[in-house]
Amino acid sequence: MKPIIGVTPLYDEERKSIWLLPGYLELIEKNGGIPLILPLTTNKEVLESFLTSCDGFLFTGGQDIDPSFYGEKKRSVCGIPCRVRDEMEGYLMREVIAKDKPLLAICRGVQLLNALYGGTLYQDLPSERSSSVCHQMIPPYAKVQHEVQLIENSLLHRILDRTKLGVNSYHHQAIKEVGNGLEVTAVSTDGVIEGVSLKSAKFVLGVQWHPEFFDASTTENKALMAAFLSAC
Ligand SMILES: [Mn+2]
């Protein structure tokens, strides 16, 4: 049986609509899983039903997380949070991990993971941390923007079996202090943390870049998704 992967929906504040980039679903479908877009809801009974029926979860990119999640006041450089996503995904991620179901977190997802484990975020990289690397590339996003070093023997290193990886980069926030129990798996050439995993879990991995903008069948995406889906 192919694993069913619950995918957190994106939210368009202007249109009051949920939406999703097809790349997230293709990553799953083209690599042997069944993607399922979750409703945007904080109803625990509804979420509980998906927590039971889905074999794994993909947490997508999106709005900046409310800094109150990591004990800070929101500064003007921080984007407008999406409170319903924060509440839904905060609950869902805790429960997914409590049930030890596999979880892949992309961009906002890895930031949420870090915040849930007591870590902090840069609210705005360009104004808080000077760097020669631009982390907010201009489209098209299916190209390498900077390199990351994969930490030896980390989960990501074991999956991709290499120490350097070219990634795209479309984020103005990033992990500042790493959360308790998280292991750094990838660091960009300017020192920004771009990947973490949860040591105690079967498979909880977060990356700061966007695999969904690349073709689902690149060598890297095939290896990443094979590791995630086979854990489900
Ligand atoms: Mn980056």
Boltz pocket constraint, residues with backbone or C-beta under 6 A from the ligand:
constraints:
  - pocket:
      binder: B
      contacts: [[A, 134], [A, 135], [A, 146], [A, 168], [A, 169], [A, 170], [A, 171], [A, 188], [A, 192], [A, 194], [A, 208]]
      max_distance: 6.0
